[in-house]
């Protein structure tokens, strides 16, 4: 049930928190768009449009053009939960984005964040 609560949250309410987290650590909004695009296949323009719409966080990921095949290389913990232990594929994708923004905020290079 907890997952459904996250899935039903408005993307337009959640995504700005990711941007703020990065900006507090002197990273740019465009970098958040870049990691989001890498993970989901959306363009920055599409992300901007969805920030102004009513799409839910769950539908943002369900409708993603293409989850990056290298997303499975994202390891570690988010909010004390190891990514490898998350069973729900949709929740795992959401947590992948959280982890990418965490890495951005911690000052990792874009090359490392995007698993190049």
Phi, psi and omega per residue, in radians:
X1 nan -0.608 3.130
X2 -1.059 -0.695 3.116
X3 -1.051 -0.756 -3.123
X4 -1.056 -0.603 3.110
X5 -1.102 -0.765 3.115
X6 -1.166 -0.785 -3.113
X7 -1.051 -0.557 -3.061
X8 -1.536 -0.097 3.098
X9 -1.170 2.586 -3.138
X10 -1.280 2.275 3.084
X11 -0.989 -0.697 -3.108
X12 -1.118 -0.345 3.090
X13 -1.608 -0.582 -3.044
X14 -1.487 -0.771 -3.022
X15 -1.051 -0.683 3.104
X16 -1.007 -0.509 3.093
X17 -1.146 -0.638 3.095
X18 -1.150 -0.732 3.115
X19 -1.098 -0.793 -3.141
X20 -1.068 -0.713 3.139
X21 -1.031 -0.777 3.140
X22 -1.199 -0.770 -3.098
X23 -1.132 -0.563 3.101
X24 -1.097 -0.406 3.133
X25 -1.834 0.432 3.091
X26 1.097 0.564 3.000
X27 -1.852 2.747 -3.021
X28 -1.645 2.640 3.050
X29 -0.931 -0.694 -3.128
X30 -1.089 -0.544 3.100
X31 -1.219 -0.617 3.063
X32 -1.138 -0.738 3.070
X33 -1.059 -0.704 -3.120
X34 -1.098 -0.804 -3.136
X35 -1.208 -0.589 3.098
X36 -1.168 -0.738 3.104
X37 -1.097 -0.739 3.129
X38 -1.036 -0.760 -3.085
X39 -1.274 -0.721 -2.947
X40 -1.842 -0.399 -3.063
X41 1.574 -0.088 3.067
X42 -1.271 2.641 3.006
X43 -1.476 2.846 3.094
X44 -1.034 -0.670 3.137
X45 -1.117 -0.742 3.116
X46 -1.107 -0.689 3.114
X47 -1.111 -0.792 3.099
X48 -0.991 -0.772 -3.138
X49 -1.102 -0.701 -3.134
X50 -1.227 -0.464 3.078
X51 -1.169 -0.370 -3.141
X52 -1.723 -0.054 -3.101
X53 -1.820 -2.852 -3.077
X54 -1.911 0.230 -3.083
X55 -1.110 2.489 3.091
X56 -1.456 2.851 3.113
X57 -1.070 -0.731 3.117
X58 -1.066 -0.812 -3.127
X59 -1.195 -0.533 3.062
X60 -0.979 -0.784 -3.139
X61 -1.389 -0.668 3.123
X62 -1.048 -0.645 -3.068
X63 -1.636 0.101 -3.106
X64 -0.996 2.366 3.140
X65 -0.962 -0.766 3.136
X66 -2.896 2.028 3.039
X67 -1.239 2.270 -3.075
X68 -1.012 2.267 -3.141
X69 -1.071 -0.374 3.111
X70 -1.502 0.055 3.123
X71 -1.030 -0.542 -3.134
X72 -1.156 -0.218 3.085
X73 -1.386 -0.165 3.125
X74 -1.337 2.082 -3.092
X75 -2.169 2.929 3.062
X76 2.022 -2.829 -3.079
X77 -2.135 2.592 3.023
X78 -2.304 2.180 -3.118
X79 0.950 0.648 3.102
X80 1.369 0.103 -3.135
X81 -1.946 2.174 3.102
X82 -1.209 2.269 -3.121
X83 -1.010 -0.625 -3.092
X84 -1.146 -0.326 -3.100
X85 -1.664 -0.101 -3.133
X86 -1.340 2.112 -3.068
X87 -1.539 -0.640 -3.110
X88 -1.247 2.048 -3.086
X89 -1.025 -0.635 -3.132
X90 -1.204 -0.763 3.106
X91 -1.128 -0.632 3.124
X92 -1.090 -0.729 3.121
X93 -1.110 -0.719 3.113
X94 -1.079 -0.770 -3.139
X95 -1.225 -0.531 3.033
X96 -1.027 -0.788 -3.137
X97 -1.116 -0.726 3.083
X98 -0.994 -0.774 -3.106
X99 -1.146 -0.721 3.114
X100 -1.058 -0.741 3.127
X101 -1.207 -0.638 3.046
X102 -1.010 -0.809 -3.136
X103 -1.107 -0.695 3.084
X104 -1.049 -0.846 -3.122
X105 -1.139 -0.464 3.131
X106 -1.458 0.005 3.033
X107 1.586 0.189 3.105
X108 -1.132 2.671 3.105
X109 -1.281 2.669 -3.140
X110 -1.051 -0.623 3.128
X111 -1.025 -0.748 3.130
X112 -1.259 -0.698 -3.123
X113 -1.095 -0.701 -3.094
X114 -1.524 0.202 3.056
X115 0.909 0.843 3.138
X116 -1.591 nan nan
